[in-house]
Amino acid sequence: MKTTQKIAAILIFCAISLASLHAQTLNAFKESYTLETKKEYKQAIAALKKTNDNSYEINLRQGWLHYLAGLLPESVTYYEKAIMQRPTSIEARLGYALPASSLNHWDLVTEQYQAILKLDPNHTLTNYRMGLVFYYRKEYKTAEVYFQKVLKLYPFDHDSLLMLGWTKYMLGQANEARGLFNRALLNTPTDSSAVQGLAALKQ
């Protein structure tokens, strides 16, 4: 067989092999989604492991399924692999924060959020979550900065209005807190936390 014919044969064989592997991975993903809807998370994990695939997509999905299954350290490991494969992936870093926060590894969670904000300083969800982290640490001045950043982009965002209201309350800024609670009620008139905030201001 001539060299060119050998190369052509090898290329055809590789193409067929890749197509077969893709079909196998695709079927594994389909099966995992079906099992996830049934809340059969460990079976969904097993379905993906049949592929011997170590791609970003597999690691990201395994991180999520292990999180749902309550296998938190394993979930963290899969998300770490995904982050190493795609360092600019925001979705992998947000995924990592789920098991890490459930394990109370808040320094690691904050580290991932800070990495996201380096990639996208205006990432709304991350700014909001950073605000929550500092609010519950009772670092209200820092929390204030993050909630204000969200509201600069989304002035009528209910959750950020509410949390900035409570932050202002904790900082002793009653007038600002009152205005924020009232705006939160315009968005969600039945919100009990905003009502409680207004009641607390009357005491």
Protein Blocks (a to p, Z undefined) as FASTA:
>chain_A
ZZklmmmmmmmmmmmmmmmmmmmmmmmmmmmmmmmmnopaklmmmmmmmnopabfklmmm
mmmmmmmnopaklmmmmmmmmmmmmmmlmklmmmmmmmmmmnopaklmmmmmmmmmmmmm
mlmklmmmmmmmmmmnopaklmmmmmmmmmmmmmmlmklmmmmmmmmmmnopaklmmmmm
mmmmmmmmmlmklmmmmmmmmZZ
